[in-house]
Amino acid sequence: MPPNPRVAKAFHAMKAIGISEDKVKPALKNLLKLFDKNWELIEEENYRALADAIFEREESEAIEQSKKIVNNEEDYLEEEAQVNEEPERPLKRLRLRNREVAQVNQEPERTFKRLRLRNREVEVLPSLNNTSLPGTSLVIPKEEQVELLETSLQNQNQSQDKADSPQPNTKKLRAESQERSDPSQPSAVNKSQQKTSLRTESNSVSHPMRLRDRGKGTLSPQIPSGEKRSSLAGCHKEPNLQPSIAGLPKQKTTTGHVLVKEEPVTYDASKLEVPSAVTQPDPSSKGESSSGNGSIRENNGPDLLQFMGEKGTADGVPISNETRNNGNPAMVSDALGAKGTRFHSLNGSVGSQFDEEVALLQEPKLPPSCDGVDDGMQLNKKASENFCVTDEENKENDLEDTNFQHVVVSQERQLTPERISSLHDVVDIAKGQERVVITLVNEFNDKSPPSFFYIPKNAVFQNAYVNFSLARIGDNNCCSTCSGDCLSLSLPCACSHETGGEFAYTSDGLIKEEFLKECISMNRDPEKHCQYFCKECPLERSKNEDIVGSCKGHLVRKFIKECWLKCGCNIQCGNRVVQRGISRNLQVFMTPGGKGWGLRTLEDLPKGAFVCEYVGEVLTNAELYDRVRSSKGEEHSYPVLLDADWCSEVVLKDEDALCLDATYYGNVARFINHRCFDSNMVEIPVEVETPDHHYYHLAFFTTRKVKAMEELTWDYGIDFDDHDHPVKAFRCQCGSRFCRSVKRPSRSRSSRR
Ligand SMILES: C[S@@+](CC[C@H](N)C(=O)[O-])C[C@H]1O[C@@H](n2cnc3c(N)ncnc32)[C@H](O)[C@@H]1O
């Protein structure tokens, strides 16, 4: 049955004020009954009746819940009141919002004790329905908690007569809400984003992370087109090229960064701060991903978005709405009505016809890992300590399945609609553009997510020359006579030629063991692998056009070659993994170790699993160089260097020397932090649209099994000793025992890389 457009409109109207479908559905159903399906009454005054019904429903649920809590704790409290007369109110522990607090009890002082007890015991909010997602879990700043508590106490004092007269703190809250909803006022999120983008005191600058196969210098020179260059084509080994650059003889990438964290470098990754709140992935999500069901939303088209000549990204000026809406990218800091924003699906039992209508209207359900919040669950201390498992920790301790009992604090339901709308983007930072929902949580501080446009595929910024023409793909570069799944062929097709006559993938969609091993080795021990050396290296020239340093070498990398448009196989072909996009349950989270945001997996990942691609703007190195110079200390995500046929005999033009920058346009990979040497992911170049390595995709695969909740990391290849580089490296907090930024007198080269 086609969806009832009126239901859809009602959902849409509620969504616009931050109310998710699962809340709308039962209320709408009731109203339809109540009004005998008279839609006019519901639609009046922009669905006012519906909004009221939802809020009333919430309130009565809260009252119910509060009553339960009161009953449960009554006895204990009596005891506690006699034994323990704590003089100080442990305000900081309290996380209840005023409405709920006000409903707990009519006696303020007593309520307070109850709250204190409850928070001490469990630090969990009462009775939360399943509308909360890990991605919506945000801790209320401490000051706000205090404010809320005070507000609630005053509310209680006056609750007998339910007077309408505004109370001081309520006023404050209202003012805050109004401010947020007032379009003329920047929202709280936007304010902090502004703060981030305006930060000038720091010395952050970007630099491209170089693919280790392709050389070392990072910033491209301003090369006049047509200038004759000589380079040495061919491959020869030249180990110990730069003994002075310990640990990273082939790459050096450095960066300065805005937020050089003051926290000490920790080598023991297990000593992590206990979080105030944690989220729980649904155990049922384990091992599951949407990859298995073959639901593909977008692919088969060119894997590159063209944004030729877009202005404003280089200097961080946000792109206009029209620009955004016409293209795929969606700015993550957007407020209401964002394309593809999803809310939690319904779970209530609702009547038949309505159900069908609603079911058809619903956007895809969130992955199971996103909705497994157990209401009122007690905080399991062990779980909270383990909430964030570092790869080091996991490797060494081989954590048994820890049955994490993660608890969400401060959930969606407690927030005002205004607040919800300002935060709702964190439900899916990909804004519906990936096959999975990617949530974002901050359990440590009140930092907002960075402002950037989420794009699921690379996009050309301006000058980069990327040629996708079908004519370039010859018979040897595709398998036009294949059908179905190329991996099932007894004799591998032409698309396996580049990987030595064998496909890089197993039939389970993982990278083959040997292939993976070699890629890891190339990253960890580049000196052991074949390199090219340019006579005159464009990357070196970029550092200093007057005195060009010698080429540091360009690794001859292993590439994955995937089937593409001219191939006869289907999109489910086992040789099309990266182009199908992200299929794993991932989450952006605030790391506790001073590295800022990071990316973690919400499900166990096997070794060799594709996680995500590094997506960003395709820039020429010259453009990047300009960008870095003009960014003047602005925080920059890490650019990576792409191939430029460095060693070819032809003259390299500016538009041939490419890199990817995810600072202003990027995907989830822009949140992946660096870990020296033993990171749990490795980057592997993937050739999809082009038959050469001029432009390619950079994909991350796991180097070992990765447990759910572990942070995902990769080795940026930074040379922390490269003080000559125009950009300074950040202070590494990776916690690896092989950390290259740690000064150890006896550190040998091999111990570092
Ligand atoms: C690609 S971004 C990663 C996401 C970033 N943490 C954020 O909050 O947006 C790279 C930046 O993250 C920080 N970072 C990444 N790995 C780090 C590490 N091991 N130690 C300290 N900071 C790190 C640095 O500030 C670096 O410039």
The ligand as an SDF file (V2000), in Angstrom:
LIG
                    3D

 27 29  0  0  0  0  0  0  0  0999 V2000
   42.7760   13.2450   10.4370 C   0  0  0  0  0  0  0  0  0  0  0  0
   42.5690   14.1600   11.9040 S   0  0  0  0  0  0  0  0  0  0  0  0
   41.9220   12.9110   12.9360 C   0  0  0  0  0  0  0  0  0  0  0  0
   40.6790   13.4030   13.6480 C   0  0  0  0  0  0  0  0  0  0  0  0
   40.9580   14.3790   14.7230 C   0  0  0  0  0  0  0  0  0  0  0  0
   41.3760   13.7130   15.9370 N   0  0  0  0  0  0  0  0  0  0  0  0
   39.7570   15.2660   14.9980 C   0  0  0  0  0  0  0  0  0  0  0  0
   39.4490   15.5060   16.1530 O   0  0  0  0  0  0  0  0  0  0  0  0
   39.1600   15.7390   14.0520 O   0  0  0  0  0  0  0  0  0  0  0  0
   44.2600   14.3380   12.3870 C   0  0  0  0  0  0  0  0  0  0  0  0
   44.4520   15.1370   13.6360 C   0  0  0  0  0  0  0  0  0  0  0  0
   44.0590   14.3740   14.7710 O   0  0  0  0  0  0  0  0  0  0  0  0
   44.9960   14.5270   15.8180 C   0  0  0  0  0  0  0  0  0  0  0  0
   45.6650   13.2440   16.0150 N   0  0  0  0  0  0  0  0  0  0  0  0
   45.5690   12.1600   15.2420 C   0  0  0  0  0  0  0  0  0  0  0  0
   46.3130   11.1630   15.7320 N   0  0  0  0  0  0  0  0  0  0  0  0
   46.9110   11.6280   16.8310 C   0  0  0  0  0  0  0  0  0  0  0  0
   47.8130   11.0800   17.7600 C   0  0  0  0  0  0  0  0  0  0  0  0
   48.2680    9.8520   17.6670 N   0  0  0  0  0  0  0  0  0  0  0  0
   48.2140   11.8520   18.7900 N   0  0  0  0  0  0  0  0  0  0  0  0
   47.7680   13.1170   18.9220 C   0  0  0  0  0  0  0  0  0  0  0  0
   46.9100   13.7040   18.0680 N   0  0  0  0  0  0  0  0  0  0  0  0
   46.4850   12.9680   17.0320 C   0  0  0  0  0  0  0  0  0  0  0  0
   45.9910   15.5480   15.3610 C   0  0  0  0  0  0  0  0  0  0  0  0
   45.5570   16.7940   15.8310 O   0  0  0  0  0  0  0  0  0  0  0  0
   45.8910   15.4640   13.8830 C   0  0  0  0  0  0  0  0  0  0  0  0
   46.2630   16.6530   13.2590 O   0  0  0  0  0  0  0  0  0  0  0  0
  1  2  1  0
  2  3  1  0
  2 10  1  0
  3  4  1  0
  4  5  1  0
  5  6  1  0
  5  7  1  0
  7  8  2  0
  7  9  1  0
 10 11  1  0
 11 12  1  0
 11 26  1  0
 12 13  1  0
 13 14  1  0
 13 24  1  0
 14 15  1  0
 14 23  1  0
 15 16  2  0
 16 17  1  0
 17 18  1  0
 17 23  2  0
 18 19  1  0
 18 20  2  0
 20 21  1  0
 21 22  2  0
 22 23  1  0
 24 25  1  0
 24 26  1  0
 26 27  1  0
M  CHG  2   2   1   9  -1
M  END
$$$$
